[in-house]
Amino acid sequence: MTATSQEIIQSSQWHHLSIQEVTRHLDTNLETGLTSAVAAKKRERFGANELKSKPGTSPLLRFLLQFNQPLLYILLIAGAIKAFLGQWVNAGVIWGVTLINAIIGFVQESKAESAIAALASSVKTNATIIRDGQKMQVPSTELVPGDVVLLASGDKVPADLRLVQARNLQVNESALTGESIAIEKNIQLLDIDTPLAERTNMAYAGSFVTFGTGKGIVVAIGDATETGRISQLIEQGTSLKTPLTRKFDKFSRTLLYIILGIAALMFAVGLGYGYSWVEMFEAAIAFAVSAIPEGLPAVVTVTLAIGVSRMARRHAIVRKLPAVETLGSATVICSDKTGTLTENQMTVQAIYAGDQSYTVTGVGYVPQGKILLNEKPVNWDNSSALQECIKAGLLCNDSHLEKKNGQWQVVGDPTEGALIVVANKVGITRSSLEEEMPRLDVIPFESEFQYMATLHETSSFASDKKQGTIYVKGSVEAILKRCQQMLDVEGNLIPLDAETIHQEVDAMAHQGLRVLAFAKKTVPDVETLCTTSLQHADIENDLIFLGLQGMIDPPRKEAIKAVQACQEAGIQVKMITGDHAVTAQAIARSMGFNKNGEVLAFTGSQLAQMGKSELATAIEDGVVFARVAPEQKLRIVEALQSRGEVVAMTGDGVNDAPALKQADIGIAMGGAGTEVAKEASDMILTDDNFASIEAAVEEGRTVYRNLLKAIAFILPVNGGESMTILISVLLARELPILSLQVLWLNMVNSITMTVPLAFEPKSERVMQKPPRNPSEPLLSPSLLQRILAISIFNWILIFGVFEWIQQTTGNINLARTMAIQALVAGRIFYLLSISQLGSAVIASIRGIRHRINDTSAIVIGIACTVILQIIFSQWNLMNSLFSTAPLNLNQWLICLLIGLPMVIVSALVNRFDPLD
């Protein structure tokens, strides 16, 4: 193979070469194919026809990586110091905490990405080829450039092929291009800049032959195919962290530096006061343990898991746990059109016949609806032209409807299915019609001629000769040039009014409708046709124009509402589709898409010609992106992310996989989606409906709000504990709380009281607020002020109660126990203040009607907390392990009363920083 040939292979320009040039570059023969010897040499050079996949991370390494977190370093070192000092129980508890965190992280991490492996399986098949002059079947992995492949209906295309023969060949390339309708193939030479979706002389690996036969030369295999290029884009895509994980990483690093700095200061001050280094290690470790929110990872995981469960009930299956929160922070949703925003069921919505324009009600393949004229039901008996137009669509048709599992489905072409449905809506069925007019012959649709024709026998009472009728459907251009007459509304012949017909076509096209024209020709004597065989010459002229039918894949009603809800919530919604720009733009307008009141549409060809700054502006301002290539989808996502947007991307095909992986959250379709798209995604929609995305956004926002509540609840305890230990050391006082007691509060108590916040129901205002600023820190200034205020109150509780009880009783264990129990009492009041249960109680006291949602989790959490705290102080084993002392009834009441002022403090901070 020459260097020039190699360059052509790499540049994917085979569609621009003639068949003779292709055979010359690849040194092959169309009749005999390659010889076995040449094929073996090429296999050595190019390798097997398969995609190379990267090995995944081993489970052991993924588990060990869970310990690669700044805050866990402190705990691991603290446990090691405790072990060095011989305090094995303390060391075991601290290490146990880190192990639990690691296990939780390992479980929540999704399985290793296998998108490339799924891609590989998507192109593996058997192939029928010509080699050594013989027709044979071989595994697709054995194909090499230059092999001659034969295609038939039902085949999976085994490699990228330049077609050299095409007989009624139609190929479904939806997984690669996003175009839902099978593409008619030919062998004509194409311009070099022809977009991928319009390369009709090529067949690409992984696509399916739905009709006809063909022959092609292998021009690319394995990673050199269009599917292989997509696999490389997936590998090159940046593995982005979610906004939540990025914020937690930043928060963890900041907290690590603060903890280490203060611990070192404490150690130095303590030594200066004359304490031993062992005592100061204990104080430093107690401080470090108190400052680390050990329970927070567990609470975050539980909160996200509950969000997963809620989303599943709303048809959204989350594959990667952090994606729950990410969707709630989305600022842009890039959605596919077909099946997600639309029904994925072609529907006739407009008919033009007899110089009358009709509208059709009903959506999808359910044969229910009416034909209206001026918004009134049509007078069927006085609409001969309309009857003929509908009959033509029903008889000139190779598809049929069937009902499966209660759902109507089209077996065959979706466009033909729409023609059947509109006929059924007015009570015309093919079975009854074909009894009157049996089919004698057919000319299948060919892209070269742009029409399909059928010949039907019609009875004649006036003559013994068999009469016939030819019905033709096809493109407007192909039909009109063969017509000289048309029917008026009553079925009378009148001269063809081509200008009016074209105006009607333009009006339908402006609505995004796909327009088909219909015509007929009466054959006085069928026997005059050669053995009742229909030829192209028979319909070259003298056709009678019957009318037009305009159809579209209509928008889902629930998706229209969902798009509007997202836009009202400040989320941009953009349509990225493989369909034509006019159709996509019309759908977008009908659904209420807009950016600053406009519905700007760009094609992939337009984007390819733009400079960097112009492209960035187009992507920001554009609402519809049509006919885009896979790498352009990826660039659109990257461009939006570079402008600080949090991008959710939907898709179902192989061509969507790179963009799905790159997006902050990739959303695959569970029904129509390919395995490749699902493996590259973070979330799967079981009903393939955009409305489920809006529901998931709602749940995601609720999850984030509940996470903020959890953080606002947990961190003040860490703040109060660490302030207590720090001030005690600086004042040379006994520690009011020990490291193991801190671990009890931070793990057991915090989790028991915080997990119920994860079950908090959604707020009615959740979709009335704009998306969060992606650059906003996890701890906003108002949240920091709240944490500081509650931390100070907690410090006063712990330090004050400890000093008071120690000075009055001299029992240090009792003092520490009562300090802890007073703190927990205050936490219970604080929990009520930030939960919906507390809001409902306050509203009822004030006489305000308040809808009380399910708050049973809060009640259960408080009950569990009370039981555990009783065990903590009253059980001998816990007294020995945690150095606590049992309390009497009076002491319990004192702790409760001391915690009560938290109600006032909470009310004040809620006024300035409402969490709901």
N, C-alpha and C positions, 0 to 999 in steps of 0.2 A: 504493500500500500504506500502511495506517495505521501510526501509531507503535506502536499495540498489537500489530499484526502483526509489526512489526520486533522488538519485545521478545520475542514468542513464538518467532520464528526463533532469536534469540540464546540463549534459555533452553532450547531443545531439548525443548519440552513438547508436541509435536504428537501424541504417543501418547495424550494426555489430552483431545484435542479430538474432537468428533464429526465425521463426514464432512462434514456441512452447514457446520459452523464452519470447517473447513479450506478448503473451496471458496470460502466467503465471504471469508476472510482473504486468500486468494491470488488472488481475482477470476478464477476459472477455471470451466470447464464440463466435467462428466465425460463428456459425449457428444461434444462438438465440440472440446474442448481449448482452447488459446489461439489467438488469431489471429496471423498473422505479424507484424502491426504491433505488437501488445502484446508479443510475444516479443522483437522488436528493441529496444523501449524497455527491457524488463527486462534485456536483455543489456548495454546501455549502463550501466545502473545497477549490476548485480551482477557484470559481467565474465564471463569464460569459466569453464566448469565444469572447472577444473584446479587443481592445487596449485601454489603458488608455491615455487620452490626458490631457495636462496641460492647465489650463485656461489662456487666453491671457490677456495682459495688457489693462485696460479699457481706452477708448478714453480720458476721463478727465485726468487720470494720465499721459498719453502720452503727452497731451497738456501742463500740468504743468511741465513736465520734460524738455520742450523746454527752460524754464527759467534757467535750471541748467547749466549755462555756465558762466565762470569766468568774461568775459567782460560785460555780461548783469548785473552782480551784481553791477558793478560800476554805470551803467546807472540807475538801480532801486534805488540805494542809492542817486544818484545825484537828481533824481526826487523827492525823499522823502524830501531831504534838501530844494529844491526849494519850495515844498508845505509848509514845516514848516516855511519858510520865507515869505509865502503869495504870492509867484510868481506862481500863478496857471496856467497861460498860458504856462510859461516855463516848469513847471512840466508836464503839459498835453502833450506838444510836445515830451519831453524826454520819458515819459511813452508810448506815441504813437509809438515811434521808437522801443521800446522793444517789444510791442505787435505785430507790423508788423513782426519783426524777428521771434517771437514765432509762428505766423500763418504760415509763410513761412516754418519753420522747421517742423511743424505739417503736412502740406500738402505734403512735400517732403518725409516724413518718410513712408515707405511701411507699408501695413496692417500687423497686427500681424501674426506671423508665424502659419500656419495651416497644416504643413506637417504631424503631428501625426494624426490630424483629417482625412486627406486624406488617410493616411495609414489604419485607422480604417474602412473607407468606402470601401477600396479596398479588404478587406477580409470578408465583410458581404455578405451573400447570403443565399439561402435555401439549405438544404442538405437532401439527401435521405439516411436513416439509417435503420439498423435492431435493434429493441428494443422490448423486451418481445417476441422475436420470430416473430415479425411482421415487414413488410416493411412499412416505413412511411416517410413523409417529415416533417422536423422541421426547424425553423430558425437556422442559423449557430451559433448564440449566445448561443444556448442551448446545444451545444456539450460539452462533457466531455472526459477526457482521458479514453480510453477503448471502446468508441463507435465504432461500425462497420459501415463504410460509403461505399456506392455504388457509383461508378463513371461511367459516360457515356459521349460520345462526346458532347461538348458544355458546360459541367459543369465547374463552378469555384471551385477549391479545397477549402473546408471550413476550414481546419485545417491541421497541419502537420500529415501525415499519413505514417505508415509503410505498404507497399503494401503486400497483401497476395494472391491476384489473379490479373493477368494482361493478357488480351486477346487483342493483337494488340494495346496495350495502348500507346498513345503518348501524352505528356504533354508539353505545351509551358511554359517554365520557364524563358523567356527572361527578364521579369521585375525583377526577383530575381538574376539570374546568369549572364545575359548579352549574353547568347548563343541564337542566332537568330533562330535557327532551333529547331523544337519540338524534345524532348528527348524520345527515345523509352524506355519504362519501363519494368521491370521484377521483380521477387521476389527473386533473388539469393542473398546469403549472401555476404557482401562486407568487405574489409579490414577496420580496424578501422580508418586509416588515409586517407580514400578516400575523395577527395575534394567535396565540396558541389555540384558543377556542374556535378559531375560524380556519384552521389548517385542515381543510376537507380532504386533502390528498395524503394525509398521514393517519396512522392508527397507533395509539400509544399503549405501552405496557400497562396491564392491569385493568384496561377498559373491556367492555363486553360487546360482542356482536349480537344485535337484537333481531336483525333481518338481513336476508340476502347472502351473497357470497363474495369473496374477493381474494386477491393474491397480492402479496407485498414482499419487499426485500428488507431484511433486517439491516437497519442502519445504526442502531445503538443497543447495547446490552448492559445489564447490571447497573452500576452507578452512573453510567453515561446516559441512561434513559431519562426522560422527564421525571419519572417517579424517583429515579436515583438522585437526580438533582434536588428533589424535595427532601430526600433523606439526608443529604448533606446540609441543607438549610436547617433541618431539625438539629443536627449535631452542632452546627455553628451557633445556633440560637443561644443567647445568654440565659442561664438558669437563674431567673430573677427570684429574689426573696420577696415575700409579700410585704405590704406596708406594715403590718403588725409585727412580723419578725424583724424587720429593719428597725422599727422603733424599740422593740425589746432589746435588740443587740446594743443599740446606742444607750439605752437606759442602763443595761447591765454593765457596760464599760464605765460609764460615768459613776455608777454606784460603787463599782470595784475600786476605782481610784480614791473615792471619798472614804470608803471603809478602811483601806490600807493606810491612808494618810492619818486618819483619826486614831486607828489602832496603834500605829507607831508613836503618835504623840502621847497617847495614854501610857504606853509602856515606858517611855522616857520619863514622863512626869511621875509615875509610880515609883520608879527606881530612885528618882530624886527625893521622894518622900521617905525612902528607906525601906520600901517593901522588897521582898525577895523576888527574884526573876520568875520563880514558879508561880507566886501569887499574881504577878503581873501578866504572865501567860494566861492564867485563868481569866483575869479581867479582860484581856485583849480578845481572847476567844469568845467570852460571853458577849462582848460588844459586837464582834464580827457576826456571831450567830444571831444576835438580836437584830442587827441591821439588814441581814439577808432575808428577803421574803420567801422562805423555803416552800411555803404552801402555794405560792402564786403560780408556778408552772402546772401543778395539779389542777388548780382551779381554772386556769386558762384552758387546759385540755378538756375538762368536763364541760365548760361553757361552750366550747366549740363543738364538742360531741353532741350536746343537746341541740345546738343549731343544726347540725347534720340531720338529726332525727326529725326536727321540724320541717326542714327543707324536703326531706324524703316524702313526707306526707303531702307536700305541695309539688310533687313530680320532679324534684331536683335531687339527684344522687351525687353527693360530694365524694370525690376520690382522695382528695388531699385536704387534711383538716384545716390548715390556715386559710384555705379558700373561702370558708364560711364568712370570716370577717372581711376578707378582701373584696368580695362582691358588694358588701355593704358600703365600702368606701369608693366604689367605682364612680368615676366622673364621666367616662365615655363607654358606651356599649356599641360595639361594631357587630351588626347582626347580618347573617345570611338572609336572603329573601325567601326562596322556595321552601315551603314546608314549615318554616319558623314564623315568618310574618304572614305567610299565605297558607291556604288550605292544601296546597300541592294537589289540587284537583281542578283541571281545566274546566271552565264553565262558560257556555255561550251566554253573553249578556246583551248583545245587540244583533238585530237582523235587518237587512235592507232587501226588500223584494217588492216588485210592482210599484216602484217609486214611492214606497212607504217605509218609514223607519219604525221598527218595533223594539221594545225592550223586553227582556226576559227576567223573571224573578226566580228565586231559588239559588242555592249555592252548592257546588260540589256535584258528586255523582248520585246523590239521592234524587230519584225522578219525581220531585215535587216542585211545583212552581207553575207560573202562567206566562203567556205571551200577551203583552199589553200594547195598545195603540193609543197614544195620547193619555196614558195612565188609566185606560179602561180596558177590560178584557176584550180580546179581538173577536170579531164576528167571523168564525171559522168558515162558514159556508160561502161568504163573500170574499174570501182571500185565496183565490186559486194560485196566485204567484207564490204566496207564502207557503202553501201546501207543497208545491213543487220543489221549492228551495229546501224545505225540511226533508222531503222524500229523497232528494238527491244526496243530502248528507248522510242519511240512514242507509241507503243502498250502496252508494259508492264508499264502502267502508269494510275493513277487514278485522275490526276489533269487536269485542262484545263485553257486556256487563255481567257480573255475577256477584252474589251476596255471600260473603264469608264472615263468620262470627258476628253476624248482625251488621256488617259494614259493606256498602257497595264498593266494588273495585272494578277497574278496567283491566281486561286482559288484552293487551295490545297497546296501541298508541294513545296517549292521553288526549290528544286533539280529536281523534276519532271518537273516543269515549264521550267527549262533550257533545258531539253531534248526535250520538245515540240518545243521550239524556234529554236533550231539548225535544227530540221527537217523542220520547216516552212521556214528557210532561203534557203533551197534547193528545195522548192516547194512541199514538202510532207505534206499533211494534214491528221489528224486522220480520218475525216469523209470519205474521199475517200479510205483510207487504210482499214478502218473497213468494208466498203462495200465489199471489196474483201476478207477480213479475219475477219469475225465477231467473237467477243469474246464469248466463251462458258463457261469459268470458270476462277477463279482466286484464288491464294494463297496469301493473303495479307502479307505484310512485317511483320516479327516477329524477334525481336532482338535475339531470341534463334537460329534462322536459318540464319539470316543475308542475306536474299534474298526475292524477290517477284517473282511470276511466273503467267503467263496468258496462257490460252489455246485458240487457234484460229482455226476455221475451214478453210481449204483450198480446193478448188475444184480439182477434179481429172478426167481427160478425159479418162484415161486408165482403170479405174475401177469404179464399182458402189459404192464401199465403200467410206465412208467419210474419207478424210485424215485430219490431223491436224498438227499444229505446236505449240510447247511450247516455249515461250520466257521467259527468266529469266534475272533479273538484281539484283546485290547485291555487297557485298564486294568481293574484289579480291580473298581472301582466300576461301570464300564459293563457288565461281564459279569455280576456277581452279581445286579444288580437285574433282570436278564432271565431268571434261572434259578430254578427251583423244585425241581429234582432234581439229584442227582449220582451218579457211579458209585462203587461200592465196589471193593475191590481185585480182585475177580473179574469186574467188569464188570456187576454187577447194579444196578438203579436203587434209590436210597434217598433219603429227604428231604435237602434241602440243609442242611448244618451250617455256616451263615455265620459263627458265632462262632469255631469252630475254624479255618476258612479265614483269617479276619482275624488270628488269633494267629500262624498260619504266615506270613502276609504281613509282620507286624511283625517276626518273627524274621529273615526274609530281609532286610528293609530295614535292620535293625540291623547286618547284615553288609555293608551297602553294596550289596546286590544290587538290580538293576532288575528288578521283578517284572511279568510278563505273565500274564494269565489266559486260559484256553482253554475253549471250549464247543462243542457241536454241536446240531443239530436234524435229525431225520429227516423227510424229505418223502415221504409215501407215493406221491404222484403228482406228478412234476415238471411235468406238463402243467398242473397247477392253478396253477402260477406263470405269470404273464403272459408267454407266449412265452419261457419259461425265463429271464426277466429277474428278477434278485434285487433286492428292494426293502427299504428299512429296516423297513417294516411287517412283513415276513416274519420278522424276528428280534427283534421287540419283546418277545416273551415266549416261555415254554415251552422255553427252552434247557436243555440238560443240561450241568452243570458237569463239565469233564474234569480240570482241575488247574491248577497254577501252574508256571512255569519262571522261576527266578531267575538272572540273568546279571550279569556284571561284566567290566570290562577288568582282567584280573589283573595283579598286580605281576610284574616281571621278577625271576627268582631271583637273577641277578647284581646287580641293583639293590639288593635287600635286603641282600646282603653288603656292597655299597659304602656304603650308608647307615650300616650298623653300623660299618664301618671309619672313616668320616668322624667319627662321633660319638665313637668311641674315641680319635680323634686330636684331640679337643677342638673340632671344627667343628660348629656348629649347622646342622641341615638343616631348612628350612621349605618347606612345599608351598603354592604359589600357583596356583590353578586356577579355571577358569570353570565347573567342575562343581558339583553340589549339595554342601552341607556334609556331609550324612550319609554320602554315598558317599566323599567325600574323606577324612573322618575315619576311616572303616572301613579304607580302603586304608592310611592312615598307621599305624593301630594294627597292621595285619597285617605292616607292613614294619619295625616297631620304632621309628618316630618317637617322640620324646618330649623334653620339656624339664622337668627335675626330676621325671621319672617321670610327667608328665601329657601328654595330647594335646589341648591347648586349640584349639578351632576358632572362627573368627570369619567372618561373612559381610560382603560389601561394604556391605550395608545397615546392619549394626551398626557398622562402622567409620565410616560417614558421620555417625552420630548422636553420636559420641564427641567430647569436648573434647580439647584438645591434649595435656595430660598423660595423660589416660586412653588416648588413642590410642597414645602412645609406650609406655606400659606394656603395652598389648595386643599391639603389634607385637613387643616384646621377649619377652613370655611366650608368645605364640601359636605354634603349630606348623603349623596349617592355616588358610589364608585362601581362602575359596570365594566364588564369584560376585562377584569384584572387578572394578571398572571400570579402564580403562587408567591414568587419573590416580592411582587408588589404588595400583596396582602401583608407580608412580613414587614416591608418597609413602612406601610401605613401605620402598623402597630408601633414600630420603633420610633417613627416621627412623633406620634402622639405622646409616647412615653418620654421622649426627649424634652417635651414642653411641660413636663410635670404631671401629665394626666395618668390616672389609674384606669387601665384599659381592660374591659371584658370583651372577649371575642368569641363569637359563635361560629360553628362550622360543622360540616358532616362528611366532607370528602378528604381524599388524600391530599389534595391541593391546599386544604386548610390547615394541615398538621403543623407546618412551621410557625404560622401565625398563632395557632392555638397554644403552642408551647411557649412562645415569646411573650404572649399577653400576660398581664398580671393575674388574670384568671381566664383559662380556656374552657369554653362550654361546648360540649359535643352533643349531637342529637342521638338519643338512644334508639329511636326507631330506624330512621334513614341513615344514620351515621355509620361510616366504615370503622373497622377495628382500629385502623391507624389513627383516625381522628379521636376515637375514644381513649386510646393509650396516651395521646399527646395532651389530653385535656385534664383539667382539675375537677370538672363537674359535668355530669351527663343529665340531659333532660329526657325523662321517660316518655313525655308526650310531644316532644319536638315543638313546643309552643312558646312563643315569646312571652306570653302572659306568665308562664312559670318563671321566667327570668325576673320579671318585675316582682313576683312573690318572693323569690330568693333574695333579691335586693332588700326587700322589706325585712326578711328574717336576718340578713346579714347586718343591717343597721341595728336591729334589736340586739343581736349578739354583741356588737361593739359597745352599745350603751350598757349592756349588762357587764361587759368586761371593765368598763370604766367604773361602774359601781363596785365591782370586786376589788379593783385597785384602790379606790377611795376608801374601801373598808379595811383592806389588809395593811397597807403601808402606814397608816397612823399608829397601828400597834407596834410595828417595827420602829417607827419614829419615837414613840413613847418609851419603849424598852431601851433603845440605844441612848437616848437622852438621859435616862435614869442611870444607866451604867457609867456613861461618860462623866456626868456631874458628880456621881458618888466617888469616882476615882479622883477627880479634880479637888473635891472637898475632903479627901482622905476618909471616906465613910465606908461602912460595910456595904457590900453589893445587895440591893433590895431584891434582886432576882438572879438566879443562877442559870448557867448555860443550858442545862437539861430542862429546866422550867421554861426557858425561852423556846426551846424546841417543841415542847408540848403546846405552848400558845401558838407558835408559828405554823405547826403542822396539824395537829389533831383539832385544836380549838378553831383555828382559822378556817380549815377546810370544812368542818361541820357547819360553821356559821356562814361561810361565803358561798358554798356550792348552791344553797337555795336561791341566791341571786341569779344564778344561771337559768333558773326556771321562770324568771320574771316574764310575764306576758308582754306582747308588743304594746307600745304606746299608740294611741289613736293619731298622734301627730308625727309619727315616724317618717312618713313620706311627704311631709309638708316642709321639711328643712332641706337646705342645699347640702350637697356632699361635703364631707370634711375636707379641709385643705390638706392635700397629701404631705405637705412639708410641715404641718403642725406637729409639734412633739407629742409623745405619748402623755407626758405630764404638762398640760397647758398651765399658764400662770394661775388661772382661777382654781384649777385642780390642786396645784402646789400650795396655794393659800389655804384651801380646805384641809389638805393633809397636815400642814403645819399647825393649824388651829386645833385640830383633833389630837395631833401628837402632843401638843403642849398640855391639853387637858388630861390625856392619858398619863403623861409624866407626872402631873400633879397628883393624880390618883395613886399611882404606884409609889412614888417617893413619899407623899404625904401620909398615906396609910401605913407604909412600912415604918417610917420614923415614929409615928404616933403609937403604934402597937408595940414596937420594940422598947420604946421608952417607958410605956405604962406596964408592960408585962415582963420584959426582959427575955421573952421567948422569940428568938430570931426566926425559927421555922414557922411559928404561928404568924409572925409579922409578914413574912414573905407570902404565906398562903392567903391571908386576908387581902393583901395588896393585889394578888392575882385575881381573887374572886371579885373584888370591887371593880377591877379592870374589866372582867368578863361581863359583869352586870351593866357597866357603861356601854360595852360593845352591843349587848342585846338591845338597849334603847337606841343606839345609833343605827343598828340594822333595821329596826322598825322605821326609823326616820327616813331612810333612803329607799325603802321598798314601797311597792304599790299598796300593800296592806296598811302601812302607816298612813299613806296619803288618803286612803279610803276612810280610815278611822277618824282622822282630823277633819275631813270633809263632812262626815256624818255629824260630828260634834258641832260644826259650824252651820249645820242645817243645809248643806249643799248636796244636791244629788250627785252621786259619783258611781260610775259603773265599776263594780268590784269583779275583777277577773280572778282566775284561779291562783290563789296565794297560799295554797296548802303547803307548798314546799317550805315557805318561811316558818310556818307554825311547826312543822316537823323538825326543821333545823334548830329552832330555839329549844324545843323539847329535848332533842338529842344532846344539845349543849349543856342543858341543866343537869341531865343524868350523868354525863361524862365528868362534869365539874364536881358533882357529889362524890363520884368514885375517886376522882383525883385527890380530894382532901380527906375522905372518910375511910378509905380502904388502907389497911396496914401495909400491904405490898406496895401501893403507890406512895405511901409515906416514906418507906425505906428507899425506894428507887429515886423519887424526886425531892426528897427532903421537905415534905409538906407535913402539916399537922391537922388533925380533925377539928371541925368547928362546931360550936353549939348553936342553938336557934337564934339567940341574941346576936351572935357574931355574924350569922348569915344575914339577918335583917339589917345590921349596920352596913355590910358590904352592898346590899341592895340600895339602901338610902343614899350611900355615898356615890353610887353610879347614876342616880336619878338626875342630877344636874346636866347630864349629857343631853337630855331632851332640849334644854334651853340652848346649849351650844350648837346642837344640830340644827335647830330652827334658824339660828343666825347664819350659819354657813350655807344652808339651803336657800336662803333669801338671795345671797350673792352668787351662789354657784349651784343652780338647780341641775340635778343629774338627769332628769327625765326630759 
